[in-house]
Each structure stands twice: as structure tokens, then as C-alpha cells.
Amino acid sequence: MRTTYRVLAFVICGLVMLQAASHAWLSSGLAIYIGEGGTLDPNAPPAFPEALGFMIHGMNGMYVIPVVAILLLVVSFFAKVPRGVMWAVVVLVLVALQVTLGILGHEMSALAFLHGLNALLLFGAALLAGMRAKAPARVAAEAPRTSVGVG
């Protein structure tokens, strides 16, 4: 279970990286599209290929990451990671805040700014959770060897 906890925590880190990459990709594509004279029509689908980043960012952030965070919390009760439950709760709370800021950021741009900052906090918390789950150090069970003198 410790390994599962560690993997789930690091999967969240990877998914947060996917969020940043997909958003950067779509933002760049949108800027190029508008710079070349394209316009946005709310009644028509976006006409640039990087618009796929909207779907990746939205589905990953609204569905995939929350499910993995809930799984991390469930596994934390069985993994016996020091403070593992606490870190799993921190990750889940940051995910809930992230989703909320993402949704409300469409109405108030300052919240979108906080959405970006919270993503860094979420990545850090998931990274710390994963690092705490490393295998405990093993203590040598052997008795010290003594040299036998030849007389």
C-alpha cells in the first residue's frame, strides 16, 4: 500500500504538469490564431488545433485529478505512511480549491491568477506526500562480526 500511495501522489504531480502543459499549448495556439487575424465566436467551435488543450485541461482538472486525489486519501488509511493521511487530506483540499478557482476564474480573472498559484502548491504537496512514502530504512539484523585470533 505504501507503494500505491507513492505512485498515486506522483501521478498527481504528473497530472498537474499535464495541466500546465495543456494550458500553455492552448494559450500559445490561441495567441497565434488571433495574431494571424482569427476571431473567436462563442457559437462556433475554435478553429485552431491547439484548442484541444481546453478539453485536456478541463477533463483532467475536473475529473481525473479529483478521482486520483480521492484514491490517494483512501489508500492513505492503509499505507502506514508517517503523516500520510494528513498529506492526502492537504492534497484533496488543494484539489477542491483548484477546481473551485478554475470554475470561478472564468468570472473573475484574479481567481484565475490564484488558480495558477494553487497549482504550484498542489504539485508541492503531492510531491511531499510521495516522498514521505519511501520505504523505511532497514536496520541490519546481524550481530557484529568478531575476528577470531589465531594463537
C-alpha positions in Angstrom: 0.0 0.0 0.0 2.9 2.3 0.6 4.0 1.9 -3.0 0.4 2.6 -4.2 0.3 5.7 -2.1 3.6 6.9 -3.5 2.6 6.2 -7.1 -0.8 8.0 -6.7 1.0 11.0 -5.2 3.5 11.1 -8.1 0.7 10.6 -10.6 -0.9 13.8 -9.3 2.4 15.6 -9.8 2.4 14.3 -13.4 -1.2 15.3 -14.0 -0.5 18.8 -12.6 2.3 19.0 -15.1 -0.1 17.9 -17.9 -2.4 20.7 -16.8 0.3 23.4 -17.1 1.5 22.0 -20.5 -2.0 21.8 -22.0 -2.8 25.3 -20.9 0.4 26.7 -22.2 -0.2 24.9 -25.5 -3.7 26.2 -26.0 -2.7 29.7 -24.9 0.1 29.8 -27.5 -2.1 28.4 -30.2 -4.8 31.0 -29.3 -2.3 33.8 -29.5 -1.0 32.7 -32.9 -4.6 32.2 -34.2 -5.6 35.7 -33.1 -2.3 37.2 -34.3 -3.0 35.8 -37.7 -6.4 37.5 -37.8 -8.6 34.8 -36.4 -11.6 35.7 -34.2 -13.5 33.9 -31.5 -17.1 33.1 -31.9 -18.8 31.7 -28.8 -21.3 29.9 -31.0 -18.7 28.1 -33.1 -16.0 25.7 -32.2 -12.5 27.1 -32.0 -10.7 26.9 -35.4 -7.2 26.2 -34.2 -5.8 22.7 -33.4 -4.4 23.7 -30.0 -8.0 24.3 -28.8 -7.8 20.6 -27.8 -5.8 21.9 -24.8 -9.1 23.3 -23.5 -10.6 19.8 -23.4 -7.5 18.2 -21.9 -7.2 20.9 -19.2 -10.9 20.8 -18.4 -11.4 17.0 -18.2 -8.1 16.3 -16.4 -8.7 19.0 -13.9 -12.4 18.3 -13.3 -12.4 14.5 -13.3 -9.1 12.8 -13.4 -7.1 14.7 -10.7 -10.0 14.7 -8.2 -10.5 10.9 -8.6 -6.8 10.3 -8.1 -6.8 12.6 -5.0 -9.7 10.7 -3.5 -8.0 7.4 -4.2 -4.8 8.8 -2.5 -6.9 9.6 0.6 -8.5 6.1 0.7 -5.1 4.4 0.3 -3.6 6.7 2.9 -5.6 5.0 5.7 -3.9 1.7 4.9 -0.4 2.7 3.7 1.1 3.4 7.1 3.0 6.4 5.8 4.0 8.8 8.5 1.5 11.7 8.3 0.3 10.2 5.1 -3.4 10.8 5.9 -2.7 14.4 6.7 -0.8 14.9 3.4 -3.5 13.2 1.4 -6.1 15.5 3.0 -3.9 18.5 2.1 -3.8 17.3 -1.5 -7.5 16.7 -1.6 -8.3 20.2 -0.2 -5.9 21.8 -2.6 -7.6 19.9 -5.5 -11.0 21.1 -4.3 -9.7 24.6 -4.1 -8.1 24.3 -7.5 -11.4 23.1 -9.1 -13.3 26.0 -7.4 -10.7 28.6 -8.5 -10.8 27.2 -12.0 -14.5 27.4 -12.3 -14.8 30.9 -10.7 -11.8 32.2 -12.6 -14.0 32.4 -15.7 -15.9 35.1 -13.9 -13.1 36.9 -12.1 -9.6 36.9 -13.6 -7.9 37.4 -10.2 -9.1 34.0 -9.2 -7.6 32.6 -12.3 -4.3 34.0 -11.1 -4.8 32.2 -7.8 -5.6 29.1 -9.8 -2.1 29.1 -11.2 -0.5 29.7 -7.8 -2.6 27.0 -6.2 -1.4 24.6 -8.9 2.2 25.0 -7.6 1.0 24.4 -4.0 -0.8 21.3 -5.2 2.2 20.0 -7.0 4.4 20.6 -4.0 2.0 18.9 -1.6 1.7 15.8 -3.8 5.5 15.7 -4.2 6.0 15.8 -0.5 3.3 13.2 0.1 5.1 10.9 -2.4 8.5 11.5 -0.9 7.2 10.6 2.6 6.1 7.2 1.3 9.6 5.9 0.6 10.5 2.6 2.2 11.7 2.9 5.8 15.4 2.5 6.3 16.3 -1.1 7.1 18.3 -1.9 10.2 20.9 -4.6 9.9 19.8 -7.5 12.0 23.1 -9.2 12.0 25.3 -9.3 15.1 28.6 -7.6 14.7 31.3 -9.9 13.4 34.3 -10.5 15.6 37.6 -11.6 14.4 38.9 -14.9 15.7 42.6 -14.6 16.5 44.9 -17.4 15.6 47.0 -18.2 18.6 
